Amino acid sequence: MRAATRHQQFGLFPLLNGGPPWALGIAATFLAAALVRPSLLAPLNRVWFKFGLLLQRVVNPLVMVLIYFAVVTPTGLVMRTLGKDPLRLKHDPDARSYWIHRDPPGPERESMQNQF
């Protein structure tokens, strides 16, 4: 018999590979408790939920920082070096207005009355 790899120790793999069915025994116990008396699993559910909230508080800021510094910042730096200003944020002291005139002007105002 070949040695089971780490990911083959759960689920049906112990039965298929002739290994000890301890994982299925634990799963059967939880299934029986869930079917017979679900209130027994309520404390475990609360602990698991609080663990999820803790993970959220740690992982979300880390993921957002990684995305910001790996995607947004390099994109902004590349656009700045290429001279792009898609939001037209540069100050123009000679401009009378920063309004962007459309050519063609767009749809008639009356067509926007009943949008929904």
N, C-alpha and C positions, 0 to 999 in steps of 0.2 A: 504494500500500500504506500502510495506517495504521501508525503507530509502536506498537510493542508496549509495553504497560504493564509495570511492574516485576514483577508476579506472573506474567506470561505468558512469562518467560524460562526457565522450567524445565519439565521433563517433555515432553509431546508438543506443547506450544504452539509451539516453534520449527519443528517440521515442518508443523504445520497453518497457520501464518502465513507460511511461506516464509522464516523466519529461519535463522540458522546453527544446526546441530544439535550444538553443542558439549556441551550438558548430556547429551544422549543418548549421545554418544561416551564421556564420563566414566562414565556409568552402565553402559554396555556393558563397559567395561574392568573395572570393579569386579565385575560379574556374571561375567565370564570368570575373573577371579582367584578368586572365591568357588567357582566350579564346578571349576576345574582344580587350584588349589593354595590352599586356605583358610588355610594357615599364613602366607601372605604378608600377610593382613589382620589377624593377631593383634596386632601392635604398634599398629595403628590402633584396634583394638577396645579395647586397654588404655588408650590415650590418651583415647578417647571416654568410657570408663567412669570414669576419674579426673576428667575434666571434669564428668561428671554428678554425681559425689560432691562436687566443689567447688561446683557450683550448688546442690546440696541443702543444704550447710552455710551458704550465703548466703541462699538464697530462703526456706527453711523458717522460720527465726526471723523474717524480715521479714513473711512472711504471717501467722504466728501473732500477732505484735505488732499488725499491722493489724486482724486479726479481734478481738483482745482489746479494743483501744481504740476500734474502730468499732462493735462489737456488744455485747460483754459489759459494758464499763464504762457505756455509756449506758443499757443495760437495768437494771443495778443502781442507777444514779442515779435513774431514773424510778421504780423500785419503792420505793426509799428515800423519795423525796418523796411517794409515795402512801401511805406507811405500811405497805407489804406486808412480811411476814417469813415467806416460805414454808418456811424451814428451822427456824423457831421458835427463833432464836438469842438472843432477848432474855432477860436474866436476871430471874427472878421469885423474890425472896427468900422469898415466902410459900408457894411451891409445895412440896408434899411430894415430888412426883416429876414428872419431865418425860415420863413414859410417856403415850402417846396411847391412850385407850380407844376401841375401835371399837364402834359401835352400828349394825347387828348385829355380834356379836363375830367373825364370819368363819368359815372352815371348821374342822371338827373336827381335832384334832391327829392322830388316827389316819389321816386321809385323806392326810397328807403323808409316810407311811412309804416308799412305793415311787414316788418321783418319776420315776425313769428306768428 
